[in-house]
Amino acid sequence: MFKSISGRSLLFVTVLLILAITLAPPLQRYFAQRAQINAYRNQIASAQASLTAAQQELEKWNDPTYVAQQARIRLHYVFPGERQYVVIGAGNQTSTTPQPAAPVANQIPAGLPWYSEVIASITSTNVNQ
């Protein structure tokens, strides 16, 4: 089996192996550094975008009409001579019509222990004792 391998091909394979061992660590460091540079570039782009957004927000707050609008909305301020009306209880609208019971509750017989009623309501089957 070893007679078919010549000295020249063995030398060629040895040189390729040494070359691969020699070049592997620098290539690995190169690709790792390229990935780190790309990550830093993405981080810089993100920071630039948030800086731009903060500058635009600052420009809004330098406008007196925007400040007055925000004071009206957030702090409920009014200008002199204006009247402010506050509606109380607008969000507490309740329905006077009774809501129907859940369909499962109609299927459970009365007089069962509470744990049997819970199990019956979960499984939605009739429990007969």
N, CA, C and O atoms as a GROMACS GRO file, in nm:
protein
  516
    1MET      N    1   0.080  -0.118   0.000
    1MET     CA    2   0.000   0.000   0.000
    1MET      C    3   0.086   0.126   0.000
    1MET      O    4   0.053   0.221  -0.070
    2PHE      N    5   0.194   0.128   0.075
    2PHE     CA    6   0.280   0.245   0.083
    2PHE      C    7   0.373   0.256  -0.037
    2PHE      O    8   0.438   0.359  -0.054
    3LYS      N    9   0.381   0.155  -0.119
    3LYS     CA   10   0.468   0.160  -0.235
    3LYS      C   11   0.413   0.255  -0.341
    3LYS      O   12   0.489   0.308  -0.422
    4SER      N   13   0.280   0.277  -0.340
    4SER     CA   14   0.222   0.364  -0.442
    4SER      C   15   0.243   0.513  -0.410
    4SER      O   16   0.227   0.597  -0.498
    5ILE      N   17   0.278   0.546  -0.285
    5ILE     CA   18   0.301   0.685  -0.247
    5ILE      C   19   0.447   0.716  -0.274
    5ILE      O   20   0.538   0.651  -0.222
    6SER      N   21   0.468   0.818  -0.358
    6SER     CA   22   0.606   0.855  -0.390
    6SER      C   23   0.658   0.954  -0.287
    6SER      O   24   0.581   1.010  -0.209
    7GLY      N   25   0.784   0.975  -0.288
    7GLY     CA   26   0.846   1.069  -0.195
    7GLY      C   27   0.806   1.212  -0.226
    7GLY      O   28   0.794   1.296  -0.136
    8ARG      N   29   0.784   1.239  -0.353
    8ARG     CA   30   0.745   1.373  -0.394
    8ARG      C   31   0.605   1.409  -0.342
    8ARG      O   32   0.585   1.520  -0.294
    9SER      N   33   0.510   1.316  -0.353
    9SER     CA   34   0.374   1.344  -0.305
    9SER      C   35   0.372   1.352  -0.152
    9SER      O   36   0.296   1.431  -0.096
   10LEU      N   37   0.452   1.272  -0.085
   10LEU     CA   38   0.462   1.280   0.060
   10LEU      C   39   0.518   1.414   0.104
   10LEU      O   40   0.472   1.472   0.202
   11LEU      N   41   0.617   1.464   0.033
   11LEU     CA   42   0.674   1.595   0.062
   11LEU      C   43   0.571   1.705   0.037
   11LEU      O   44   0.562   1.800   0.115
   12PHE      N   45   0.494   1.693  -0.069
   12PHE     CA   46   0.390   1.792  -0.102
   12PHE      C   47   0.281   1.797   0.006
   12PHE      O   48   0.240   1.905   0.048
   13VAL      N   49   0.236   1.681   0.051
   13VAL     CA   50   0.134   1.675   0.157
   13VAL      C   51   0.190   1.732   0.287
   13VAL      O   52   0.119   1.801   0.359
   14THR      N   53   0.314   1.704   0.318
   14THR     CA   54   0.378   1.755   0.438
   14THR      C   55   0.387   1.908   0.434
   14THR      O   56   0.359   1.974   0.534
   15VAL      N   57   0.426   1.962   0.320
   15VAL     CA   58   0.436   2.108   0.305
   15VAL      C   59   0.297   2.171   0.319
   15VAL      O   60   0.284   2.274   0.384
   16LEU      N   61   0.195   2.111   0.259
   16LEU     CA   62   0.059   2.164   0.273
   16LEU      C   63   0.011   2.160   0.418
   16LEU      O   64  -0.054   2.253   0.464
   17LEU      N   65   0.043   2.054   0.488
   17LEU     CA   66   0.003   2.042   0.628
   17LEU      C   67   0.073   2.148   0.713
   17LEU      O   68   0.009   2.209   0.799
   18ILE      N   69   0.200   2.169   0.692
   18ILE     CA   70   0.274   2.272   0.767
   18ILE      C   71   0.220   2.411   0.733
   18ILE      O   72   0.206   2.495   0.822
   19LEU      N   73   0.190   2.434   0.607
   19LEU     CA   74   0.134   2.562   0.566
   19LEU      C   75  -0.002   2.586   0.630
   19LEU      O   76  -0.031   2.698   0.673
   20ALA      N   77  -0.086   2.484   0.636
   20ALA     CA   78  -0.218   2.498   0.698
   20ALA      C   79  -0.206   2.525   0.847
   20ALA      O   80  -0.278   2.609   0.901
   21ILE      N   81  -0.115   2.456   0.915
   21ILE     CA   82  -0.094   2.477   1.058
   21ILE      C   83  -0.038   2.617   1.084
   21ILE      O   84  -0.072   2.679   1.185
   22THR      N   85   0.045   2.665   0.996
   22THR     CA   86   0.105   2.798   1.012
   22THR      C   87   0.003   2.909   0.988
   22THR      O   88   0.004   3.010   1.059
   23LEU      N   89  -0.084   2.891   0.890
   23LEU     CA   90  -0.178   2.998   0.853
   23LEU      C   91  -0.310   2.995   0.932
   23LEU      O   92  -0.383   3.094   0.929
   24ALA      N   93  -0.341   2.888   0.998
   24ALA     CA   94  -0.471   2.877   1.066
   24ALA      C   95  -0.490   2.982   1.177
   24ALA      O   96  -0.592   3.050   1.176
   25PRO      N   97  -0.399   2.998   1.272
   25PRO     CA   98  -0.422   3.097   1.378
   25PRO      C   99  -0.435   3.242   1.328
   25PRO      O  100  -0.525   3.313   1.373
   26PRO      N  101  -0.347   3.288   1.236
   26PRO     CA  102  -0.366   3.425   1.188
   26PRO      C  103  -0.498   3.445   1.113
   26PRO      O  104  -0.560   3.551   1.124
   27LEU      N  105  -0.540   3.345   1.037
   27LEU     CA  106  -0.668   3.357   0.967
   27LEU      C  107  -0.784   3.360   1.066
   27LEU      O  108  -0.881   3.434   1.046
   28GLN      N  109  -0.775   3.280   1.171
   28GLN     CA  110  -0.881   3.280   1.272
   28GLN      C  111  -0.888   3.415   1.341
   28GLN      O  112  -0.997   3.467   1.362
   29ARG      N  113  -0.774   3.473   1.376
   29ARG     CA  114  -0.772   3.606   1.438
   29ARG      C  115  -0.825   3.712   1.343
   29ARG      O  116  -0.897   3.803   1.385
   30TYR      N  117  -0.791   3.701   1.216
   30TYR     CA  118  -0.839   3.798   1.117
   30TYR      C  119  -0.992   3.797   1.110
   30TYR      O  120  -1.054   3.903   1.113
   31PHE      N  121  -1.051   3.679   1.100
   31PHE     CA  122  -1.196   3.672   1.089
   31PHE      C  123  -1.265   3.714   1.220
   31PHE      O  124  -1.373   3.773   1.217
   32ALA      N  125  -1.203   3.684   1.333
   32ALA     CA  126  -1.260   3.728   1.461
   32ALA      C  127  -1.256   3.880   1.472
   32ALA      O  128  -1.351   3.942   1.519
   33GLN      N  129  -1.146   3.940   1.427
   33GLN     CA  130  -1.135   4.087   1.430
   33GLN      C  131  -1.233   4.152   1.333
   33GLN      O  132  -1.290   4.256   1.364
   34ARG      N  133  -1.253   4.092   1.218
   34ARG     CA  134  -1.352   4.147   1.123
   34ARG      C  135  -1.492   4.142   1.182
   34ARG      O  136  -1.570   4.236   1.164
   35ALA      N  137  -1.525   4.034   1.252
   35ALA     CA  138  -1.656   4.024   1.315
   35ALA      C  139  -1.670   4.128   1.426
   35ALA      O  140  -1.776   4.187   1.443
   36GLN      N  141  -1.562   4.151   1.500
   36GLN     CA  142  -1.566   4.251   1.607
   36GLN      C  143  -1.579   4.392   1.548
   36GLN      O  144  -1.651   4.475   1.604
   37ILE      N  145  -1.513   4.420   1.439
   37ILE     CA  146  -1.524   4.550   1.373
   37ILE      C  147  -1.667   4.572   1.324
   37ILE      O  148  -1.722   4.681   1.340
   38ASN      N  149  -1.727   4.470   1.266
   38ASN     CA  150  -1.866   4.482   1.221
   38ASN      C  151  -1.961   4.506   1.338
   38ASN      O  152  -2.057   4.583   1.326
   39ALA      N  153  -1.936   4.440   1.450
   39ALA     CA  154  -2.020   4.461   1.569
   39ALA      C  155  -2.005   4.604   1.619
   39ALA      O  156  -2.104   4.667   1.657
   40TYR      N  157  -1.883   4.657   1.619
   40TYR     CA  158  -1.862   4.796   1.661
   40TYR      C  159  -1.929   4.893   1.564
   40TYR      O  160  -1.984   4.995   1.606
   41ARG      N  161  -1.923   4.863   1.435
   41ARG     CA  162  -1.990   4.951   1.338
   41ARG      C  163  -2.141   4.953   1.361
   41ARG      O  164  -2.204   5.058   1.353
   42ASN      N  165  -2.200   4.836   1.389
   42ASN     CA  166  -2.344   4.831   1.419
   42ASN      C  167  -2.376   4.907   1.546
   42ASN      O  168  -2.479   4.974   1.555
   43GLN      N  169  -2.289   4.897   1.646
   43GLN     CA  170  -2.309   4.969   1.771
   43GLN      C  171  -2.301   5.120   1.749
   43GLN      O  172  -2.379   5.195   1.806
   44ILE      N  173  -2.208   5.163   1.667
   44ILE     CA  174  -2.195   5.306   1.636
   44ILE      C  175  -2.317   5.355   1.560
   44ILE      O  176  -2.366   5.465   1.587
   45ALA      N  177  -2.366   5.276   1.465
   45ALA     CA  178  -2.485   5.317   1.389
   45ALA      C  179  -2.606   5.328   1.481
   45ALA      O  180  -2.688   5.419   1.466
   46SER      N  181  -2.619   5.236   1.576
   46SER     CA  182  -2.729   5.241   1.671
   46SER      C  183  -2.718   5.364   1.760
   46SER      O  184  -2.818   5.430   1.787
   47ALA      N  185  -2.598   5.394   1.806
   47ALA     CA  186  -2.576   5.512   1.890
   47ALA      C  187  -2.605   5.640   1.812
   47ALA      O  188  -2.660   5.734   1.867
   48GLN      N  189  -2.567   5.643   1.684
   48GLN     CA  190  -2.595   5.760   1.601
   48GLN      C  191  -2.744   5.780   1.585
   48GLN      O  192  -2.793   5.892   1.589
   49ALA      N  193  -2.818   5.670   1.566
   49ALA     CA  194  -2.963   5.680   1.549
   49ALA      C  195  -3.029   5.730   1.677
   49ALA      O  196  -3.120   5.813   1.670
   50SER      N  197  -2.984   5.682   1.792
   50SER     CA  198  -3.044   5.730   1.917
   50SER      C  199  -3.003   5.874   1.945
   50SER      O  200  -3.081   5.949   2.004
   51LEU      N  201  -2.883   5.914   1.905
   51LEU     CA  202  -2.840   6.053   1.920
   51LEU      C  203  -2.924   6.145   1.833
   51LEU      O  204  -2.962   6.254   1.876
   52THR      N  205  -2.953   6.102   1.711
   52THR     CA  206  -3.037   6.180   1.622
   52THR      C  207  -3.178   6.195   1.678
   52THR      O  208  -3.237   6.303   1.672
   53ALA      N  209  -3.231   6.086   1.732
   53ALA     CA  210  -3.364   6.092   1.792
   53ALA      C  211  -3.365   6.186   1.913
   53ALA      O  212  -3.461   6.261   1.932
   54ALA      N  213  -3.261   6.183   1.994
   54ALA     CA  214  -3.253   6.271   2.110
   54ALA      C  215  -3.240   6.417   2.068
   54ALA      O  216  -3.298   6.505   2.132
   55GLN      N  217  -3.166   6.443   1.962
   55GLN     CA  218  -3.154   6.580   1.912
   55GLN      C  219  -3.287   6.631   1.859
   55GLN      O  220  -3.322   6.747   1.880
   56GLN      N  221  -3.362   6.546   1.790
   56GLN     CA  222  -3.493   6.587   1.742
   56GLN      C  223  -3.588   6.614   1.858
   56GLN      O  224  -3.667   6.708   1.853
   57GLU      N  225  -3.581   6.532   1.962
   57GLU     CA  226  -3.664   6.554   2.081
   57GLU      C  227  -3.626   6.686   2.148
   57GLU      O  228  -3.714   6.760   2.195
   58LEU      N  229  -3.498   6.716   2.154
   58LEU     CA  230  -3.452   6.842   2.213
   58LEU      C  231  -3.501   6.961   2.131
   58LEU      O  232  -3.539   7.063   2.188
   59GLU      N  233  -3.500   6.947   2.000
   59GLU     CA  234  -3.551   7.055   1.915
   59GLU      C  235  -3.699   7.078   1.939
   59GLU      O  236  -3.746   7.192   1.937
   60LYS      N  237  -3.774   6.972   1.962
   60LYS     CA  238  -3.917   6.987   1.994
   60LYS      C  239  -3.936   7.064   2.124
   60LYS      O  240  -4.021   7.152   2.133
   61TRP      N  241  -3.855   7.030   2.225
   61TRP     CA  242  -3.870   7.094   2.355
   61TRP      C  243  -3.821   7.239   2.354
   61TRP      O  244  -3.853   7.314   2.446
   62ASN      N  245  -3.745   7.279   2.255
   62ASN     CA  246  -3.705   7.419   2.242
   62ASN      C  247  -3.816   7.505   2.183
   62ASN      O  248  -3.807   7.628   2.186
   63ASP      N  249  -3.920   7.445   2.130
   63ASP     CA  250  -4.033   7.517   2.073
   63ASP      C  251  -4.134   7.547   2.184
   63ASP      O  252  -4.183   7.454   2.249
   64PRO      N  253  -4.168   7.676   2.209
   64PRO     CA  254  -4.259   7.710   2.318
   64PRO      C  255  -4.400   7.654   2.299
   64PRO      O  256  -4.466   7.623   2.398
   65THR      N  257  -4.447   7.640   2.177
   65THR     CA  258  -4.582   7.586   2.157
   65THR      C  259  -4.587   7.438   2.193
   65THR      O  260  -4.687   7.391   2.246
   66TYR      N  261  -4.480   7.364   2.165
   66TYR     CA  262  -4.474   7.222   2.202
   66TYR      C  263  -4.472   7.208   2.354
   66TYR      O  264  -4.537   7.119   2.409
   67VAL      N  265  -4.396   7.294   2.421
   67VAL     CA  266  -4.390   7.289   2.568
   67VAL      C  267  -4.527   7.318   2.627
   67VAL      O  268  -4.569   7.251   2.721
   68ALA      N  269  -4.597   7.418   2.572
   68ALA     CA  270  -4.731   7.450   2.622
   68ALA      C  271  -4.827   7.335   2.597
   68ALA      O  272  -4.909   7.303   2.683
   69GLN      N  273  -4.817   7.271   2.481
   69GLN     CA  274  -4.903   7.157   2.450
   69GLN      C  275  -4.876   7.042   2.547
   69GLN      O  276  -4.971   6.980   2.596
   70GLN      N  277  -4.752   7.013   2.575
   70GLN     CA  278  -4.718   6.905   2.667
   70GLN      C  279  -4.762   6.938   2.810
   70GLN      O  280  -4.805   6.849   2.883
   71ALA      N  281  -4.752   7.065   2.849
   71ALA     CA  282  -4.799   7.105   2.982
   71ALA      C  283  -4.950   7.087   2.992
   71ALA      O  284  -5.000   7.046   3.097
   72ARG      N  285  -5.022   7.117   2.886
   72ARG     CA  286  -5.168   7.097   2.887
   72ARG      C  287  -5.202   6.949   2.898
   72ARG      O  288  -5.290   6.911   2.975
   73ILE      N  289  -5.133   6.866   2.820
   73ILE     CA  290  -5.165   6.723   2.817
   73ILE      C  291  -5.120   6.652   2.944
   73ILE      O  292  -5.198   6.581   3.008
   74ARG      N  293  -4.995   6.671   2.981
   74ARG     CA  294  -4.938   6.594   3.091
   74ARG      C  295  -4.973   6.649   3.228
   74ARG      O  296  -4.998   6.573   3.322
   75LEU      N  297  -4.976   6.781   3.242
   75LEU     CA  298  -4.994   6.842   3.373
   75LEU      C  299  -5.129   6.908   3.391
   75LEU      O  300  -5.159   6.961   3.498
   76HIS      N  301  -5.211   6.907   3.288
   76HIS     CA  302  -5.345   6.967   3.291
   76HIS      C  303  -5.340   7.117   3.320
   76HIS      O  304  -5.426   7.169   3.392
   77TYR      N  305  -5.241   7.184   3.266
   77TYR     CA  306  -5.232   7.329   3.283
   77TYR      C  307  -5.327   7.398   3.187
   77TYR      O  308  -5.360   7.345   3.081
   78VAL      N  309  -5.372   7.519   3.226
   78VAL     CA  310  -5.455   7.602   3.140
   78VAL      C  311  -5.396   7.742   3.141
   78VAL      O  312  -5.331   7.783   3.237
   79PHE      N  313  -5.420   7.814   3.033
   79PHE     CA  314  -5.375   7.952   3.026
   79PHE      C  315  -5.469   8.041   3.108
   79PHE      O  316  -5.584   8.003   3.131
   80PRO      N  317  -5.422   8.158   3.152
   80PRO     CA  318  -5.508   8.249   3.226
   80PRO      C  319  -5.630   8.288   3.143
   80PRO      O  320  -5.618   8.319   3.024
   81GLY      N  321  -5.745   8.285   3.205
   81GLY     CA  322  -5.869   8.319   3.136
   81GLY      C  323  -5.941   8.198   3.078
   81GLY      O  324  -6.056   8.210   3.036
   82GLU      N  325  -5.877   8.082   3.074
   82GLU     CA  326  -5.942   7.961   3.022
   82GLU      C  327  -6.004   7.884   3.138
   82GLU      O  328  -5.965   7.899   3.253
   83ARG      N  329  -6.101   7.801   3.105
   83ARG     CA  330  -6.164   7.715   3.205
   83ARG      C  331  -6.135   7.569   3.168
   83ARG      O  332  -6.136   7.529   3.051
   84GLN      N  333  -6.110   7.494   3.271
   84GLN     CA  334  -6.084   7.352   3.249
   84GLN      C  335  -6.198   7.272   3.311
   84GLN      O  336  -6.235   7.294   3.426
   85TYR      N  337  -6.251   7.180   3.234
   85TYR     CA  338  -6.359   7.094   3.282
   85TYR      C  339  -6.304   6.953   3.295
   85TYR      O  340  -6.242   6.900   3.204
   86VAL      N  341  -6.329   6.893   3.409
   86VAL     CA  342  -6.284   6.757   3.435
   86VAL      C  343  -6.408   6.670   3.448
   86VAL      O  344  -6.494   6.696   3.533
   87VAL      N  345  -6.417   6.568   3.365
   87VAL     CA  346  -6.529   6.476   3.369
   87VAL      C  347  -6.491   6.362   3.461
   87VAL      O  348  -6.391   6.294   3.441
   88ILE      N  349  -6.573   6.341   3.562
   88ILE     CA  350  -6.544   6.237   3.662
   88ILE      C  351  -6.636   6.118   3.636
   88ILE      O  352  -6.755   6.135   3.614
   89GLY      N  353  -6.580   5.999   3.638
   89GLY     CA  354  -6.659   5.877   3.625
   89GLY      C  355  -6.693   5.841   3.482
   89GLY      O  356  -6.784   5.761   3.460
   90ALA      N  357  -6.626   5.897   3.385
   90ALA     CA  358  -6.657   5.866   3.245
   90ALA      C  359  -6.613   5.724   3.210
   90ALA      O  360  -6.673   5.661   3.123
   91GLY      N  361  -6.510   5.673   3.274
   91GLY     CA  362  -6.460   5.540   3.242
   91GLY      C  363  -6.530   5.430   3.318
   91GLY      O  364  -6.502   5.313   3.293
   92ASN      N  365  -6.619   5.463   3.411
   92ASN     CA  366  -6.686   5.362   3.493
   92ASN      C  367  -6.828   5.337   3.447
   92ASN      O  368  -6.922   5.348   3.526
   93GLN      N  369  -6.847   5.306   3.324
   93GLN     CA  370  -6.981   5.278   3.273
   93GLN      C  371  -7.010   5.130   3.295
   93GLN      O  372  -6.940   5.043   3.243
   94THR      N  373  -7.115   5.104   3.372
   94THR     CA  374  -7.150   4.965   3.401
   94THR      C  375  -7.281   4.931   3.333
   94THR      O  376  -7.366   5.017   3.312
   95SER      N  377  -7.296   4.807   3.301
   95SER     CA  378  -7.418   4.760   3.237
   95SER      C  379  -7.517   4.717   3.343
   95SER      O  380  -7.482   4.650   3.440
   96THR      N  381  -7.644   4.758   3.326
   96THR     CA  382  -7.747   4.721   3.423
   96THR      C  383  -7.811   4.587   3.391
   96THR      O  384  -7.880   4.530   3.475
   97THR      N  385  -7.788   4.536   3.271
   97THR     CA  386  -7.847   4.407   3.235
   97THR      C  387  -7.759   4.297   3.292
   97THR      O  388  -7.636   4.303   3.279
   98PRO      N  389  -7.819   4.196   3.355
   98PRO     CA  390  -7.737   4.087   3.411
   98PRO      C  391  -7.677   4.002   3.299
   98PRO      O  392  -7.741   3.976   3.197
   99GLN      N  393  -7.557   3.962   3.322
   99GLN     CA  394  -7.487   3.877   3.225
   99GLN      C  395  -7.529   3.732   3.246
   99GLN      O  396  -7.545   3.690   3.361
  100PRO      N  397  -7.547   3.656   3.139
  100PRO     CA  398  -7.585   3.516   3.155
  100PRO      C  399  -7.469   3.436   3.214
  100PRO      O  400  -7.352   3.469   3.196
  101ALA      N  401  -7.505   3.331   3.283
  101ALA     CA  402  -7.403   3.245   3.344
  101ALA      C  403  -7.330   3.167   3.235
  101ALA      O  404  -7.381   3.150   3.124
  102ALA      N  405  -7.213   3.122   3.268
  102ALA     CA  406  -7.136   3.043   3.174
  102ALA      C  407  -7.210   2.914   3.144
  102ALA      O  408  -7.275   2.859   3.233
  103PRO      N  409  -7.203   2.863   3.020
  103PRO     CA  410  -7.277   2.741   2.988
  103PRO      C  411  -7.234   2.621   3.070
  103PRO      O  412  -7.316   2.531   3.093
  104VAL      N  413  -7.112   2.616   3.116
  104VAL     CA  414  -7.065   2.504   3.195
  104VAL      C  415  -7.136   2.504   3.331
  104VAL      O  416  -7.165   2.398   3.386
  105ALA      N  417  -7.163   2.624   3.385
  105ALA     CA  418  -7.226   2.633   3.517
  105ALA      C  419  -7.366   2.575   3.515
  105ALA      O  420  -7.413   2.526   3.618
  106ASN      N  421  -7.434   2.578   3.402
  106ASN     CA  422  -7.568   2.521   3.393
  106ASN      C  423  -7.563   2.368   3.391
  106ASN      O  424  -7.663   2.304   3.425
  107GLN      N  425  -7.453   2.310   3.353
  107GLN     CA  426  -7.443   2.165   3.341
  107GLN      C  427  -7.400   2.097   3.470
  107GLN      O  428  -7.410   1.975   3.481
  108ILE      N  429  -7.353   2.173   3.569
  108ILE     CA  430  -7.304   2.113   3.693
  108ILE      C  431  -7.421   2.100   3.790
  108ILE      O  432  -7.489   2.199   3.819
  109PRO      N  433  -7.446   1.980   3.842
  109PRO     CA  434  -7.556   1.963   3.938
  109PRO      C  435  -7.526   2.034   4.070
  109PRO      O  436  -7.410   2.046   4.109
  110ALA      N  437  -7.628   2.081   4.137
  110ALA     CA  438  -7.613   2.151   4.264
  110ALA      C  439  -7.589   2.051   4.376
  110ALA      O  440  -7.626   1.934   4.365
  111GLY      N  441  -7.527   2.096   4.482
  111GLY     CA  442  -7.508   2.013   4.600
  111GLY      C  443  -7.379   1.932   4.598
  111GLY      O  444  -7.358   1.851   4.689
  112LEU      N  445  -7.294   1.951   4.503
  112LEU     CA  446  -7.166   1.880   4.501
  112LEU      C  447  -7.064   1.956   4.584
  112LEU      O  448  -7.079   2.076   4.604
  113PRO      N  449  -6.961   1.887   4.634
  113PRO     CA  450  -6.854   1.957   4.704
  113PRO      C  451  -6.784   2.054   4.608
  113PRO      O  452  -6.787   2.036   4.487
  114TRP      N  453  -6.721   2.156   4.664
  114TRP     CA  454  -6.662   2.260   4.582
  114TRP      C  455  -6.556   2.207   4.488
  114TRP      O  456  -6.545   2.253   4.374
  115TYR      N  457  -6.476   2.108   4.534
  115TYR     CA  458  -6.370   2.056   4.449
  115TYR      C  459  -6.427   1.978   4.331
  115TYR      O  460  -6.366   1.976   4.224
  116SER      N  461  -6.540   1.914   4.348
  116SER     CA  462  -6.603   1.843   4.236
  116SER      C  463  -6.657   1.943   4.134
  116SER      O  464  -6.652   1.919   4.013
  117GLU      N  465  -6.708   2.056   4.184
  117GLU     CA  466  -6.756   2.160   4.092
  117GLU      C  467  -6.642   2.220   4.013
  117GLU      O  468  -6.656   2.248   3.894
  118VAL      N  469  -6.527   2.241   4.079
  118VAL     CA  470  -6.410   2.296   4.008
  118VAL      C  471  -6.363   2.200   3.901
  118VAL      O  472  -6.336   2.241   3.788
  119ILE      N  473  -6.353   2.073   3.935
  119ILE     CA  474  -6.307   1.973   3.838
  119ILE      C  475  -6.407   1.963   3.724
  119ILE      O  476  -6.368   1.949   3.608
  120ALA      N  477  -6.535   1.969   3.755
  120ALA     CA  478  -6.637   1.959   3.652
  120ALA      C  479  -6.634   2.082   3.561
  120ALA      O  480  -6.659   2.071   3.441
  121SER      N  481  -6.606   2.199   3.617
  121SER     CA  482  -6.601   2.319   3.533
  121SER      C  483  -6.478   2.320   3.442
  121SER      O  484  -6.481   2.376   3.333
  122ILE      N  485  -6.371   2.258   3.488
  122ILE     CA  486  -6.250   2.252   3.406
  122ILE      C  487  -6.268   2.150   3.293
  122ILE      O  488  -6.235   2.179   3.178
  123THR      N  489  -6.319   2.034   3.324
  123THR     CA  490  -6.334   1.930   3.224
  123THR      C  491  -6.460   1.947   3.142
  123THR      O  492  -6.475   1.882   3.038
  124SER      N  493  -6.551   2.032   3.185
  124SER     CA  494  -6.678   2.062   3.119
  124SER      C  495  -6.757   1.935   3.089
  124SER      O  496  -6.814   1.920   2.981
  125THR      N  497  -6.760   1.844   3.186
  125THR     CA  498  -6.843   1.725   3.175
  125THR      C  499  -6.938   1.722   3.293
  125THR      O  500  -6.911   1.784   3.396
  126ASN      N  501  -7.047   1.652   3.281
  126ASN     CA  502  -7.142   1.639   3.391
  126ASN      C  503  -7.089   1.541   3.492
  126ASN      O  504  -7.039   1.434   3.458
  127VAL      N  505  -7.099   1.579   3.620
  127VAL     CA  506  -7.056   1.493   3.728
  127VAL      C  507  -7.181   1.442   3.798
  127VAL      O  508  -7.258   1.520   3.853
  128ASN      N  509  -7.201   1.314   3.795
  128ASN     CA  510  -7.319   1.254   3.859
  128ASN      C  511  -7.271   1.166   3.972
  128ASN      O  512  -7.182   1.083   3.956
  129GLN      N  513  -7.333   1.186   4.089
  129GLN     CA  514  -7.300   1.102   4.203
  129GLN      C  515  -7.421   1.029   4.251
  129GLN      O  516  -7.413   0.952   4.347
   0.00000   0.00000   0.00000
